Amino acid sequence: MKAISQTDTLEKKIIKVIKETIKEELMNFRTEFIPYISDEEQKEIEKLYKKPNTDIVKSRKVKI
């Protein structure tokens, strides 16, 4: 009985470590493929597209 509980806890720890490792590797992978944008390029983008729209939108549910 004791051996079964030890293997269960060991299995849970291994699964946790694997999930954490995959999460870290995915974060690293994503940062590798984010393109670099220079300050000059960012200013040009802001000039072209201006600031994001900040209008507040309301929604209502209506029973029909």
Secondary structure as UniProt FT lines:
FT   HELIX           2..32
FT   HELIX           39..49
//
